[in-house]
């Protein structure tokens, strides 16, 4: 008979990823308020530095015994996380949130393309690509995009792809502690960059509430939930589900930053939502088939 209950872990992973994306983009909106005070580098230092301290105090990963065979994946995961966050916030200085995430999504999308085998996979990816292209300002005012900001966002896409690949291996080797250790490693990139740019302004008590908000919304909660998804979903499925990220970013930009969307961009949001729903359905389909004894 069909083993329908086996879909439970997949549903949990998909739900965790959706909450993670909403939290991540809300945190990015809060972080932009710190840019005039400590720069993008300082906001990244708050995000990963405070995030690492919170998780280290809560989880105390040094109490657990871990195999040393996955240390390369762990450092790859942490360093890619640090670089990805830093260059993404650098991109947000000059291009809108939704557009930055759409460009950054080139990394997960490339993974999805390489991992695809069936025509239906390419159909969902194609729909996601159409939605992403519609989100980009390609209709007459693309010249307004800052080339440096675009380059930073595309670099963040490379970091995002490496984060996915290394994150799955680190999660398999270190379990939930991979997130804590990974953020601590990422902080080794972000915190020196933040202090180099902002100096002792990072130590201002007045900025601590915003810094904690960024750390919790953009690091502690989303990365913990993403690890749940990373260790339960195939690379292709995880990557295509992330096609929701530009849509969530566009909504966050409209809600918190006053970035207005036109009708075509709302249609683009519908396209990426449909692509994500199609990907989730394709995960379930083989699971609900009758088992062979």
Secondary structure, DSSP 8 states (H G I E B T S, - for coil): -B-GGGGHHHHHHHHHHHHHHHHHHHHHHHHHHHHHHHHHHHHHHIIIIIHHHHHHHHH-GGGS---GGGHHHHHHHHHHHHHHHHHHHHHHTTS-HHHHHHHHTHHHHHHHHHH--SHHHHHHHHHHHHHHHHHS--SS-GGGS-HHHHHHHHHHHHHHHHHHHHHHHHHHHHTTHHHHHHHHHHHHHHHHHHHHHHGGGGG-HHHHHHHHHHHIIIIIHHHHHHHHHHTTS-HHHHHHHTTHHHHHHHHHHHHHS-----HHHHHHHHHHHHHHHHHHHHHHHHHSSB---
